[in-house]
Amino acid sequence: MVVENCIFCKIVTGEIPSKKVLEDKKFLAFYDINPIAPIHILVIPKEHYPKFSETPGKVIGELGEFIKEVAQKVGITDYRLIVNNGKGGGQEIFHLHFHLVANPGGSLKWEAIAQ
């Protein structure tokens, strides 16, 4: 299902361009346009799920495997995954997405991402 006014659905359909990292039939990874770290990639299912708590476990598991492939493709082994669930959890775009952030050769500080 594609939701008409969802920015991530528009990225999936190609209506909005993105700098893709990796893509398969079910998932897409692309660079965030407002990065909070030297590497900041958004990883989404192509099917629209509003938030983590509304996504089937099977999809979460497959997405986890895809995220591992993304990290391997960009050559990182140390990274942070962030997912916000619901408005109170800081979610701004209601299409499930994981932020994969890394600072190769350095470390991530919570202060750098707690904004």
Secondary structure, DSSP 8 states (H G I E B T S, - for coil): ---TT-HHHHHHHTSS---EEEE-SSEEEEE-SS-SSSEEEEEEESS--SSGGGS-HHHHHHHHHHHHHHHHHHT-SS-EEE---SGGGT--SSS--EEEEE-TTS---HHHH--
